[in-house]
Amino acid sequence: MPRYEFRCRACGDTFEVSRPMAEASAPADCPQGHNDTVKLLSTVAVARGAAGGSSAPAPSGGGACGGACGC
Ligand SMILES: [Zn+2]
């Protein structure tokens, strides 16, 4: 599932969420519970056709998930 990066304007935190592309532009709450967030440029590196079922955890230096994204 692609990941999308968001930035919270309330606390300045950035976080990633994994969600279907159909919900790519849906709002996301920050791990602190704020909902004043903006979507950043996608860091998705999923090449078309290379989408396997790889469920590798691979946290990319985030640590801000806080369990909100279930990763
Ligand atoms: Zn926040």
N, CA, C, O and the ligand as a Tripos MOL2 file, in Angstrom:
@<TRIPOS>MOLECULE
protein
  285   283    72     0     0
PROTEIN
NO_CHARGES

@<TRIPOS>ATOM
      1 N           0.8540   -1.2040    0.0000 N.3       1 MET1
      2 CA          0.0000    0.0000    0.0000 C.3       1 MET1
      3 C           0.8810    1.2420    0.0000 C.2       1 MET1
      4 O           1.8530    1.3040    0.7530 O.2       1 MET1
      5 N           0.5690    2.2060   -0.8100 N.am      2 PRO2
      6 CA          1.4290    3.3970   -0.8650 C.3       2 PRO2
      7 C           1.3700    4.1910    0.4300 C.2       2 PRO2
      8 O           0.3920    4.1590    1.1770 O.2       2 PRO2
      9 N           2.4420    4.8890    0.6500 N.am      3 ARG3
     10 CA          2.5110    5.7220    1.8480 C.3       3 ARG3
     11 C           2.4420    7.1780    1.4320 C.2       3 ARG3
     12 O           2.9480    7.5690    0.3810 O.2       3 ARG3
     13 N           1.8250    7.9460    2.2500 N.am      4 TYR4
     14 CA          1.7200    9.3690    1.9780 C.3       4 TYR4
     15 C           2.2010   10.1230    3.2050 C.2       4 TYR4
     16 O           1.9320    9.7350    4.3420 O.2       4 TYR4
     17 N           2.9060   11.1910    2.9540 N.am      5 GLU5
     18 CA          3.4630   11.9510    4.0560 C.3       5 GLU5
     19 C           2.6170   13.1930    4.2960 C.2       5 GLU5
     20 O           2.2260   13.8990    3.3660 O.2       5 GLU5
     21 N           2.3570   13.4280    5.5380 N.am      6 PHE6
     22 CA          1.5680   14.5880    5.9240 C.3       6 PHE6
     23 C           2.3550   15.4240    6.9220 C.2       6 PHE6
     24 O           3.2460   14.9330    7.6160 O.2       6 PHE6
     25 N           2.0040   16.6760    6.9700 N.am      7 ARG7
     26 CA          2.6160   17.5510    7.9560 C.3       7 ARG7
     27 C           1.5030   18.2250    8.7400 C.2       7 ARG7
     28 O           0.5200   18.7110    8.1810 O.2       7 ARG7
     29 N           1.6890   18.2370   10.0360 N.am      8 CYS8
     30 CA          0.6910   18.8500   10.9000 C.3       8 CYS8
     31 C           1.0450   20.3170   11.1040 C.2       8 CYS8
     32 O           2.1680   20.6460   11.4880 O.2       8 CYS8
     33 N           0.0970   21.1780   10.8500 N.am      9 ARG9
     34 CA          0.3570   22.6040   11.0140 C.3       9 ARG9
     35 C           0.1480   23.0430   12.4500 C.2       9 ARG9
     36 O           0.5020   24.1610   12.8250 O.2       9 ARG9
     37 N          -0.4110   22.1840   13.2280 N.am     10 ALA10
     38 CA         -0.6300   22.5260   14.6330 C.3      10 ALA10
     39 C           0.6330   22.3200   15.4590 C.2      10 ALA10
     40 O           0.9910   23.1640   16.2810 O.2      10 ALA10
     41 N           1.3060   21.1930   15.2370 N.am     11 CYS11
     42 CA          2.4940   20.9070   16.0400 C.3      11 CYS11
     43 C           3.7430   20.7780   15.1860 C.2      11 CYS11
     44 O           4.8390   20.6090   15.7210 O.2      11 CYS11
     45 N           3.6000   20.8550   13.8630 N.am     12 GLY12
     46 CA          4.7650   20.8310   12.9890 C.3      12 GLY12
     47 C           5.3270   19.4530   12.7500 C.2      12 GLY12
     48 O           6.3630   19.3050   12.1020 O.2      12 GLY12
     49 N           4.6640   18.4540   13.2600 N.am     13 ASP13
     50 CA          5.1520   17.0970   13.0800 C.3      13 ASP13
     51 C           4.8690   16.6080   11.6600 C.2      13 ASP13
     52 O           3.9130   17.0410   11.0160 O.2      13 ASP13
     53 N           5.7040   15.7150   11.1980 N.am     14 THR14
     54 CA          5.4260   15.0590    9.9200 C.3      14 THR14
     55 C           5.2340   13.5760   10.1880 C.2      14 THR14
     56 O           5.8900   12.9880   11.0480 O.2      14 THR14
     57 N           4.3430   13.0030    9.4490 N.am     15 PHE15
     58 CA          4.0570   11.5900    9.6690 C.3      15 PHE15
     59 C           3.6130   10.9670    8.3660 C.2      15 PHE15
     60 O           3.2260   11.6550    7.4210 O.2      15 PHE15
     61 N           3.6780    9.6670    8.3370 N.am     16 GLU16
     62 CA          3.2810    8.9340    7.1430 C.3      16 GLU16
     63 C           2.0560    8.0920    7.4290 C.2      16 GLU16
     64 O           1.8600    7.5840    8.5330 O.2      16 GLU16
     65 N           1.2590    7.9650    6.4240 N.am     17 VAL17
     66 CA          0.1200    7.0700    6.5390 C.3      17 VAL17
     67 C           0.1040    6.1550    5.3220 C.2      17 VAL17
     68 O           0.4290    6.5730    4.2100 O.2      17 VAL17
     69 N          -0.2660    4.9400    5.5410 N.am     18 SER18
     70 CA         -0.4330    3.9910    4.4460 C.3      18 SER18
     71 C          -1.9150    3.8500    4.1770 C.2      18 SER18
     72 O          -2.7050    3.5130    5.0590 O.2      18 SER18
     73 N          -2.2580    4.1130    2.9570 N.am     19 ARG19
     74 CA         -3.6750    4.0480    2.6200 C.3      19 ARG19
     75 C          -3.8220    3.7530    1.1380 C.2      19 ARG19
     76 O          -2.8910    3.9560    0.3580 O.2      19 ARG19
     77 N          -5.0040    3.2700    0.7540 N.am     20 PRO20
     78 CA         -5.2180    3.0190   -0.6720 C.3      20 PRO20
     79 C          -5.1430    4.3130   -1.4710 C.2      20 PRO20
     80 O          -5.4250    5.3920   -0.9500 O.2      20 PRO20
     81 N          -4.7620    4.1980   -2.7290 N.am     21 MET21
     82 CA         -4.6500    5.3960   -3.5540 C.3      21 MET21
     83 C          -5.9790    6.1310   -3.6530 C.2      21 MET21
     84 O          -6.0110    7.3510   -3.8150 O.2      21 MET21
     85 N          -7.0630    5.3910   -3.5550 N.am     22 ALA22
     86 CA         -8.3760    6.0170   -3.6540 C.3      22 ALA22
     87 C          -8.5980    7.0340   -2.5400 C.2      22 ALA22
     88 O          -9.4230    7.9400   -2.6620 O.2      22 ALA22
     89 N          -7.8510    6.8670   -1.4550 N.am     23 GLU23
     90 CA         -8.0190    7.7820   -0.3230 C.3      23 GLU23
     91 C          -6.7990    8.6630   -0.1580 C.2      23 GLU23
     92 O          -6.5610    9.2170    0.9150 O.2      23 GLU23
     93 N          -6.0300    8.7920   -1.2210 N.am     24 ALA24
     94 CA         -4.7720    9.5230   -1.1340 C.3      24 ALA24
     95 C          -4.9590   10.9530   -0.6580 C.2      24 ALA24
     96 O          -4.1290   11.4810    0.0810 O.2      24 ALA24
     97 N          -6.0350   11.5730   -1.0760 N.am     25 SER25
     98 CA         -6.2190   12.9870   -0.7470 C.3      25 SER25
     99 C          -7.1420   13.1860    0.4480 C.2      25 SER25
    100 O          -7.5000   14.3150    0.7830 O.2      25 SER25
    101 N          -7.5140   12.1160    1.0690 N.am     26 ALA26
    102 CA         -8.3570   12.2480    2.2490 C.3      26 ALA26
    103 C          -7.5430   12.8440    3.3930 C.2      26 ALA26
    104 O          -6.3400   12.6000    3.4930 O.2      26 ALA26
    105 N          -8.1800   13.6120    4.2420 N.am     27 PRO27
    106 CA         -7.4610   14.2140    5.3580 C.3      27 PRO27
    107 C          -6.9660   13.1620    6.3370 C.2      27 PRO27
    108 O          -7.5490   12.0860    6.4760 O.2      27 PRO27
    109 N          -5.8830   13.5010    7.0060 N.am     28 ALA28
    110 CA         -5.3200   12.5720    7.9830 C.3      28 ALA28
    111 C          -5.0650   13.3120    9.2860 C.2      28 ALA28
    112 O          -4.6160   14.4580    9.2830 O.2      28 ALA28
    113 N          -5.3450   12.6670   10.3700 N.am     29 ASP29
    114 CA         -5.0670   13.2670   11.6650 C.3      29 ASP29
    115 C          -3.6220   12.9910   12.0450 C.2      29 ASP29
    116 O          -3.0990   11.9080   11.7850 O.2      29 ASP29
    117 N          -2.9940   13.9560   12.6500 N.am     30 CYS30
    118 CA         -1.6260   13.7500   13.0920 C.3      30 CYS30
    119 C          -1.6370   12.8530   14.3350 C.2      30 CYS30
    120 O          -2.6580   12.7260   15.0120 O.2      30 CYS30
    121 N          -0.4910   12.2360   14.6230 N.am     31 PRO31
    122 CA         -0.4350   11.3180   15.7760 C.3      31 PRO31
    123 C          -0.8070   12.0010   17.0920 C.2      31 PRO31
    124 O          -1.1600   11.3370   18.0670 O.2      31 PRO31
    125 N          -0.7240   13.3180   17.1090 N.am     32 GLN32
    126 CA         -1.0590   14.0340   18.3350 C.3      32 GLN32
    127 C          -2.5470   14.3560   18.4060 C.2      32 GLN32
    128 O          -3.0300   14.9190   19.3890 O.2      32 GLN32
    129 N          -3.2560   13.9920   17.3580 N.am     33 GLY33
    130 CA         -4.6960   14.1920   17.3930 C.3      33 GLY33
    131 C          -5.1650   15.4350   16.6690 C.2      33 GLY33
    132 O          -6.3650   15.7060   16.6180 O.2      33 GLY33
    133 N          -4.2300   16.2030   16.1030 N.am     34 HIS34
    134 CA         -4.6380   17.3900   15.3620 C.3      34 HIS34
    135 C          -5.1660   16.9900   13.9870 C.2      34 HIS34
    136 O          -4.7900   15.9590   13.4310 O.2      34 HIS34
    137 N          -6.0260   17.8150   13.4700 N.am     35 ASN35
    138 CA         -6.5250   17.5090   12.1260 C.3      35 ASN35
    139 C          -6.1920   18.6210   11.1390 C.2      35 ASN35
    140 O          -6.7050   18.6370   10.0200 O.2      35 ASN35
    141 N          -5.3460   19.5370   11.5470 N.am     36 ASP36
    142 CA         -4.9250   20.6090   10.6450 C.3      36 ASP36
    143 C          -3.6560   20.1610    9.9330 C.2      36 ASP36
    144 O          -2.5580   20.6290   10.2330 O.2      36 ASP36
    145 N          -3.8260   19.2590    8.9980 N.am     37 THR37
    146 CA         -2.6680   18.6780    8.3440 C.3      37 THR37
    147 C          -2.6880   18.9560    6.8490 C.2      37 THR37
    148 O          -3.7400   19.1680    6.2470 O.2      37 THR37
    149 N          -1.5140   18.9490    6.2800 N.am     38 VAL38
    150 CA         -1.3920   19.1180    4.8350 C.3      38 VAL38
    151 C          -0.6210   17.9410    4.2770 C.2      38 VAL38
    152 O           0.2720   17.3960    4.9270 O.2      38 VAL38
    153 N          -0.9760   17.5600    3.0760 N.am     39 LYS39
    154 CA         -0.3130   16.4340    2.4460 C.3      39 LYS39
    155 C           0.9440   16.9230    1.7370 C.2      39 LYS39
    156 O           0.9150   17.8910    0.9760 O.2      39 LYS39
    157 N           2.0280   16.2400    2.0010 N.am     40 LEU40
    158 CA          3.2770   16.5990    1.3490 C.3      40 LEU40
    159 C           3.4290   15.8050    0.0650 C.2      40 LEU40
    160 O           2.6410   14.9110   -0.2440 O.2      40 LEU40
    161 N           4.4610   16.1610   -0.6650 N.am     41 LEU41
    162 CA          4.7250   15.4010   -1.8800 C.3      41 LEU41
    163 C           4.9280   13.9410   -1.5160 C.2      41 LEU41
    164 O           5.6010   13.6120   -0.5390 O.2      41 LEU41
    165 N           4.3540   13.1050   -2.2920 N.am     42 SER42
    166 CA          4.4110   11.6840   -1.9900 C.3      42 SER42
    167 C           5.8370   11.1700   -2.0200 C.2      42 SER42
    168 O           6.6190   11.4970   -2.9120 O.2      42 SER42
    169 N           6.1510   10.3680   -1.0350 N.am     43 THR43
    170 CA          7.4520    9.7190   -1.0040 C.3      43 THR43
    171 C           7.3430    8.3030   -1.5430 C.2      43 THR43
    172 O           8.2470    7.4820   -1.3880 O.2      43 THR43
    173 N           6.2250    8.0470   -2.1720 N.am     44 VAL44
    174 CA          5.9840    6.6910   -2.6600 C.3      44 VAL44
    175 C           6.9930    6.3210   -3.7380 C.2      44 VAL44
    176 O           7.2340    7.0790   -4.6770 O.2      44 VAL44
    177 N           7.5550    5.1780   -3.5830 N.am     45 ALA45
    178 CA          8.5210    4.7060   -4.5680 C.3      45 ALA45
    179 C           8.0300    3.4140   -5.1900 C.2      45 ALA45
    180 O           8.8170    2.5610   -5.6010 O.2      45 ALA45
    181 N           6.7370    3.2900   -5.2510 N.am     46 VAL46
    182 CA          6.1680    2.0650   -5.8080 C.3      46 VAL46
    183 C           6.1130    2.1780   -7.3230 C.2      46 VAL46
    184 O           5.3030    2.9230   -7.8730 O.2      46 VAL46
    185 N           6.9720    1.4400   -7.9790 N.am     47 ALA47
    186 CA          6.9740    1.4620   -9.4310 C.3      47 ALA47
    187 C           5.7880    0.6960   -9.9700 C.2      47 ALA47
    188 O           5.3870   -0.3430   -9.4460 O.2      47 ALA47
    189 N           5.2550    1.2380  -11.0130 N.am     48 ARG48
    190 CA          4.1020    0.5680  -11.6000 C.3      48 ARG48
    191 C           4.5250   -0.8110  -12.1220 C.2      48 ARG48
    192 O           5.5130   -0.9400  -12.8450 O.2      48 ARG48
    193 N           3.7840   -1.7990  -11.7540 N.am     49 GLY49
    194 CA          4.0870   -3.1400  -12.2070 C.3      49 GLY49
    195 C           4.9850   -3.8950  -11.2430 C.2      49 GLY49
    196 O           5.0650   -5.1230  -11.2830 O.2      49 GLY49
    197 N           5.6530   -3.1540  -10.3820 N.am     50 ALA50
    198 CA          6.5280   -3.8060   -9.4180 C.3      50 ALA50
    199 C           5.8300   -3.9800   -8.0830 C.2      50 ALA50
    200 O           6.4390   -4.3970   -7.0980 O.2      50 ALA50
    201 N           4.5710   -3.6640   -8.0610 N.am     51 ALA51
    202 CA          3.8450   -3.7550   -6.8050 C.3      51 ALA51
    203 C           3.6050   -5.2050   -6.4360 C.2      51 ALA51
    204 O           2.6880   -5.8540   -6.9400 O.2      51 ALA51
    205 N           4.4230   -5.6800   -5.5730 N.am     52 GLY52
    206 CA          4.2330   -7.0390   -5.1110 C.3      52 GLY52
    207 C           3.4420   -7.0230   -3.8220 C.2      52 GLY52
    208 O           2.7730   -6.0390   -3.5070 O.2      52 GLY52
    209 N           3.5160   -8.0850   -3.0930 N.am     53 GLY53
    210 CA          2.8090   -8.1040   -1.8230 C.3      53 GLY53
    211 C           3.7720   -7.8580   -0.6890 C.2      53 GLY53
    212 O           3.5610   -8.3020    0.4390 O.2      53 GLY53
    213 N           4.8440   -7.1350   -1.0120 N.am     54 SER54
    214 CA          5.8680   -6.9430   -0.0060 C.3      54 SER54
    215 C           5.3460   -6.1360    1.1550 C.2      54 SER54
    216 O           5.0410   -4.9510    1.0230 O.2      54 SER54
    217 N           5.2490   -6.7810    2.2780 N.am     55 SER55
    218 CA          4.7680   -6.0870    3.4680 C.3      55 SER55
    219 C           5.9390   -5.8380    4.4010 C.2      55 SER55
    220 O           5.8240   -5.9630    5.6200 O.2      55 SER55
    221 N           7.0610   -5.4840    3.8060 N.am     56 ALA56
    222 CA          8.2350   -5.2210    4.6220 C.3      56 ALA56
    223 C           7.9760   -4.0220    5.5200 C.2      56 ALA56
    224 O           7.4450   -3.0060    5.0720 O.2      56 ALA56
    225 N           8.3470   -4.1390    6.7690 N.am     57 PRO57
    226 CA          8.0960   -3.0300    7.6970 C.3      57 PRO57
    227 C           8.8480   -1.7730    7.2890 C.2      57 PRO57
    228 O           8.2550   -0.6960    7.2500 O.2      57 PRO57
    229 N          10.1080   -1.8770    6.9890 N.am     58 ALA58
    230 CA         10.9250   -0.7870    6.4820 C.3      58 ALA58
    231 C          10.5290    0.6050    6.9480 C.2      58 ALA58
    232 O          10.0560    1.4100    6.1460 O.2      58 ALA58
    233 N          10.7070    0.8940    8.1870 N.am     59 PRO59
    234 CA         10.4500    2.2750    8.6320 C.3      59 PRO59
    235 C          11.5590    3.1880    8.1320 C.2      59 PRO59
    236 O          12.7350    2.9600    8.4160 O.2      59 PRO59
    237 N          11.1860    4.2130    7.3950 N.am     60 SER60
    238 CA         12.1970    5.0800    6.8130 C.3      60 SER60
    239 C          12.4910    6.2690    7.7120 C.2      60 SER60
    240 O          12.1660    7.4110    7.3870 O.2      60 SER60
    241 N          13.0940    5.9860    8.8180 N.am     61 GLY61
    242 CA         13.4950    7.0670    9.7190 C.3      61 GLY61
    243 C          12.3440    7.9110   10.2120 C.2      61 GLY61
    244 O          12.5170    9.0980   10.4900 O.2      61 GLY61
    245 N          11.2000    7.3290   10.3220 N.am     62 GLY62
    246 CA         10.0550    8.0970   10.7700 C.3      62 GLY62
    247 C           9.9530    8.0810   12.2810 C.2      62 GLY62
    248 O          10.4200    8.9950   12.9620 O.2      62 GLY62
    249 N           9.3460    7.0440   12.7870 N.am     63 GLY63
    250 CA          9.1980    6.9490   14.2180 C.3      63 GLY63
    251 C           8.0570    7.7930   14.7370 C.2      63 GLY63
    252 O           7.7680    7.7790   15.9340 O.2      63 GLY63
    253 N           7.4090    8.5250   13.8580 N.am     64 ALA64
    254 CA          6.3260    9.3950   14.2860 C.3      64 ALA64
    255 C           4.9720    8.7630   14.0430 C.2      64 ALA64
    256 O           3.9320    9.4070   14.1760 O.2      64 ALA64
    257 N           5.0040    7.5090   13.6900 N.am     65 CYS65
    258 CA          3.7350    6.8580   13.3810 C.3      65 CYS65
    259 C           2.8610    6.7960   14.6250 C.2      65 CYS65
    260 O           1.6600    7.0600   14.5610 O.2      65 CYS65
    261 N           3.4480    6.4550   15.7270 N.am     66 GLY66
    262 CA          2.6680    6.4060   16.9450 C.3      66 GLY66
    263 C           1.5430    5.3960   16.9090 C.2      66 GLY66
    264 O           0.6340    5.4380   17.7380 O.2      66 GLY66
    265 N           1.6010    4.5000   15.9650 N.am     67 GLY67
    266 CA          0.5740    3.4900   15.8790 C.3      67 GLY67
    267 C          -0.6670    3.9560   15.1580 C.2      67 GLY67
    268 O          -1.5970    3.1750   14.9580 O.2      67 GLY67
    269 N          -0.6980    5.2040   14.7670 N.am     68 ALA68
    270 CA         -1.8940    5.7390   14.1320 C.3      68 ALA68
    271 C          -2.1080    5.1260   12.7620 C.2      68 ALA68
    272 O          -3.2410    5.0220   12.2920 O.2      68 ALA68
    273 N          -1.0270    4.7230   12.1260 N.am     69 CYS69
    274 CA         -1.1760    4.1940   10.7880 C.3      69 CYS69
    275 C          -1.1700    2.6800   10.7790 C.2      69 CYS69
    276 O          -1.3740    2.0640    9.7330 O.2      69 CYS69
    277 N          -0.9430    2.0810   11.9180 N.am     70 GLY70
    278 CA         -0.9930    0.6370   11.9850 C.3      70 GLY70
    279 C           0.1800   -0.0550   11.3250 C.2      70 GLY70
    280 O           0.1060   -1.2350   10.9830 O.2      70 GLY70
    281 N           1.2580    0.6800   11.1470 N.am     71 CYS71
    282 CA          2.4030    0.0650   10.4940 C.3      71 CYS71
    283 C           3.2690   -0.6790   11.5180 C.2      71 CYS71
    284 O           4.2880   -1.2670   11.1540 O.2      71 CYS71
    285 ZN         -0.1670   17.7070   15.3600 Zn       72 ZN72
@<TRIPOS>BOND
     1     1     2 1
     2     2     3 1
     3     3     4 2
     4     3     5 am
     5     5     6 1
     6     6     7 1
     7     7     8 2
     8     7     9 am
     9     9    10 1
    10    10    11 1
    11    11    12 2
    12    11    13 am
    13    13    14 1
    14    14    15 1
    15    15    16 2
    16    15    17 am
    17    17    18 1
    18    18    19 1
    19    19    20 2
    20    19    21 am
    21    21    22 1
    22    22    23 1
    23    23    24 2
    24    23    25 am
    25    25    26 1
    26    26    27 1
    27    27    28 2
    28    27    29 am
    29    29    30 1
    30    30    31 1
    31    31    32 2
    32    31    33 am
    33    33    34 1
    34    34    35 1
    35    35    36 2
    36    35    37 am
    37    37    38 1
    38    38    39 1
    39    39    40 2
    40    39    41 am
    41    41    42 1
    42    42    43 1
    43    43    44 2
    44    43    45 am
    45    45    46 1
    46    46    47 1
    47    47    48 2
    48    47    49 am
    49    49    50 1
    50    50    51 1
    51    51    52 2
    52    51    53 am
    53    53    54 1
    54    54    55 1
    55    55    56 2
    56    55    57 am
    57    57    58 1
    58    58    59 1
    59    59    60 2
    60    59    61 am
    61    61    62 1
    62    62    63 1
    63    63    64 2
    64    63    65 am
    65    65    66 1
    66    66    67 1
    67    67    68 2
    68    67    69 am
    69    69    70 1
    70    70    71 1
    71    71    72 2
    72    71    73 am
    73    73    74 1
    74    74    75 1
    75    75    76 2
    76    75    77 am
    77    77    78 1
    78    78    79 1
    79    79    80 2
    80    79    81 am
    81    81    82 1
    82    82    83 1
    83    83    84 2
    84    83    85 am
    85    85    86 1
    86    86    87 1
    87    87    88 2
    88    87    89 am
    89    89    90 1
    90    90    91 1
    91    91    92 2
    92    91    93 am
    93    93    94 1
    94    94    95 1
    95    95    96 2
    96    95    97 am
    97    97    98 1
    98    98    99 1
    99    99   100 2
   100    99   101 am
   101   101   102 1
   102   102   103 1
   103   103   104 2
   104   103   105 am
   105   105   106 1
   106   106   107 1
   107   107   108 2
   108   107   109 am
   109   109   110 1
   110   110   111 1
   111   111   112 2
   112   111   113 am
   113   113   114 1
   114   114   115 1
   115   115   116 2
   116   115   117 am
   117   117   118 1
   118   118   119 1
   119   119   120 2
   120   119   121 am
   121   121   122 1
   122   122   123 1
   123   123   124 2
   124   123   125 am
   125   125   126 1
   126   126   127 1
   127   127   128 2
   128   127   129 am
   129   129   130 1
   130   130   131 1
   131   131   132 2
   132   131   133 am
   133   133   134 1
   134   134   135 1
   135   135   136 2
   136   135   137 am
   137   137   138 1
   138   138   139 1
   139   139   140 2
   140   139   141 am
   141   141   142 1
   142   142   143 1
   143   143   144 2
   144   143   145 am
   145   145   146 1
   146   146   147 1
   147   147   148 2
   148   147   149 am
   149   149   150 1
   150   150   151 1
   151   151   152 2
   152   151   153 am
   153   153   154 1
   154   154   155 1
   155   155   156 2
   156   155   157 am
   157   157   158 1
   158   158   159 1
   159   159   160 2
   160   159   161 am
   161   161   162 1
   162   162   163 1
   163   163   164 2
   164   163   165 am
   165   165   166 1
   166   166   167 1
   167   167   168 2
   168   167   169 am
   169   169   170 1
   170   170   171 1
   171   171   172 2
   172   171   173 am
   173   173   174 1
   174   174   175 1
   175   175   176 2
   176   175   177 am
   177   177   178 1
   178   178   179 1
   179   179   180 2
   180   179   181 am
   181   181   182 1
   182   182   183 1
   183   183   184 2
   184   183   185 am
   185   185   186 1
   186   186   187 1
   187   187   188 2
   188   187   189 am
   189   189   190 1
   190   190   191 1
   191   191   192 2
   192   191   193 am
   193   193   194 1
   194   194   195 1
   195   195   196 2
   196   195   197 am
   197   197   198 1
   198   198   199 1
   199   199   200 2
   200   199   201 am
   201   201   202 1
   202   202   203 1
   203   203   204 2
   204   203   205 am
   205   205   206 1
   206   206   207 1
   207   207   208 2
   208   207   209 am
   209   209   210 1
   210   210   211 1
   211   211   212 2
   212   211   213 am
   213   213   214 1
   214   214   215 1
   215   215   216 2
   216   215   217 am
   217   217   218 1
   218   218   219 1
   219   219   220 2
   220   219   221 am
   221   221   222 1
   222   222   223 1
   223   223   224 2
   224   223   225 am
   225   225   226 1
   226   226   227 1
   227   227   228 2
   228   227   229 am
   229   229   230 1
   230   230   231 1
   231   231   232 2
   232   231   233 am
   233   233   234 1
   234   234   235 1
   235   235   236 2
   236   235   237 am
   237   237   238 1
   238   238   239 1
   239   239   240 2
   240   239   241 am
   241   241   242 1
   242   242   243 1
   243   243   244 2
   244   243   245 am
   245   245   246 1
   246   246   247 1
   247   247   248 2
   248   247   249 am
   249   249   250 1
   250   250   251 1
   251   251   252 2
   252   251   253 am
   253   253   254 1
   254   254   255 1
   255   255   256 2
   256   255   257 am
   257   257   258 1
   258   258   259 1
   259   259   260 2
   260   259   261 am
   261   261   262 1
   262   262   263 1
   263   263   264 2
   264   263   265 am
   265   265   266 1
   266   266   267 1
   267   267   268 2
   268   267   269 am
   269   269   270 1
   270   270   271 1
   271   271   272 2
   272   271   273 am
   273   273   274 1
   274   274   275 1
   275   275   276 2
   276   275   277 am
   277   277   278 1
   278   278   279 1
   279   279   280 2
   280   279   281 am
   281   281   282 1
   282   282   283 1
   283   283   284 2
@<TRIPOS>SUBSTRUCTURE
     1 MET1         2 RESIDUE 1 A MET
     2 PRO2         6 RESIDUE 1 A PRO
     3 ARG3        10 RESIDUE 1 A ARG
     4 TYR4        14 RESIDUE 1 A TYR
     5 GLU5        18 RESIDUE 1 A GLU
     6 PHE6        22 RESIDUE 1 A PHE
     7 ARG7        26 RESIDUE 1 A ARG
     8 CYS8        30 RESIDUE 1 A CYS
     9 ARG9        34 RESIDUE 1 A ARG
    10 ALA10       38 RESIDUE 1 A ALA
    11 CYS11       42 RESIDUE 1 A CYS
    12 GLY12       46 RESIDUE 1 A GLY
    13 ASP13       50 RESIDUE 1 A ASP
    14 THR14       54 RESIDUE 1 A THR
    15 PHE15       58 RESIDUE 1 A PHE
    16 GLU16       62 RESIDUE 1 A GLU
    17 VAL17       66 RESIDUE 1 A VAL
    18 SER18       70 RESIDUE 1 A SER
    19 ARG19       74 RESIDUE 1 A ARG
    20 PRO20       78 RESIDUE 1 A PRO
    21 MET21       82 RESIDUE 1 A MET
    22 ALA22       86 RESIDUE 1 A ALA
    23 GLU23       90 RESIDUE 1 A GLU
    24 ALA24       94 RESIDUE 1 A ALA
    25 SER25       98 RESIDUE 1 A SER
    26 ALA26      102 RESIDUE 1 A ALA
    27 PRO27      106 RESIDUE 1 A PRO
    28 ALA28      110 RESIDUE 1 A ALA
    29 ASP29      114 RESIDUE 1 A ASP
    30 CYS30      118 RESIDUE 1 A CYS
    31 PRO31      122 RESIDUE 1 A PRO
    32 GLN32      126 RESIDUE 1 A GLN
    33 GLY33      130 RESIDUE 1 A GLY
    34 HIS34      134 RESIDUE 1 A HIS
    35 ASN35      138 RESIDUE 1 A ASN
    36 ASP36      142 RESIDUE 1 A ASP
    37 THR37      146 RESIDUE 1 A THR
    38 VAL38      150 RESIDUE 1 A VAL
    39 LYS39      154 RESIDUE 1 A LYS
    40 LEU40      158 RESIDUE 1 A LEU
    41 LEU41      162 RESIDUE 1 A LEU
    42 SER42      166 RESIDUE 1 A SER
    43 THR43      170 RESIDUE 1 A THR
    44 VAL44      174 RESIDUE 1 A VAL
    45 ALA45      178 RESIDUE 1 A ALA
    46 VAL46      182 RESIDUE 1 A VAL
    47 ALA47      186 RESIDUE 1 A ALA
    48 ARG48      190 RESIDUE 1 A ARG
    49 GLY49      194 RESIDUE 1 A GLY
    50 ALA50      198 RESIDUE 1 A ALA
    51 ALA51      202 RESIDUE 1 A ALA
    52 GLY52      206 RESIDUE 1 A GLY
    53 GLY53      210 RESIDUE 1 A GLY
    54 SER54      214 RESIDUE 1 A SER
    55 SER55      218 RESIDUE 1 A SER
    56 ALA56      222 RESIDUE 1 A ALA
    57 PRO57      226 RESIDUE 1 A PRO
    58 ALA58      230 RESIDUE 1 A ALA
    59 PRO59      234 RESIDUE 1 A PRO
    60 SER60      238 RESIDUE 1 A SER
    61 GLY61      242 RESIDUE 1 A GLY
    62 GLY62      246 RESIDUE 1 A GLY
    63 GLY63      250 RESIDUE 1 A GLY
    64 ALA64      254 RESIDUE 1 A ALA
    65 CYS65      258 RESIDUE 1 A CYS
    66 GLY66      262 RESIDUE 1 A GLY
    67 GLY67      266 RESIDUE 1 A GLY
    68 ALA68      270 RESIDUE 1 A ALA
    69 CYS69      274 RESIDUE 1 A CYS
    70 GLY70      278 RESIDUE 1 A GLY
    71 CYS71      282 RESIDUE 1 A CYS
    72 ZN72       285 GROUP 0 **** ****
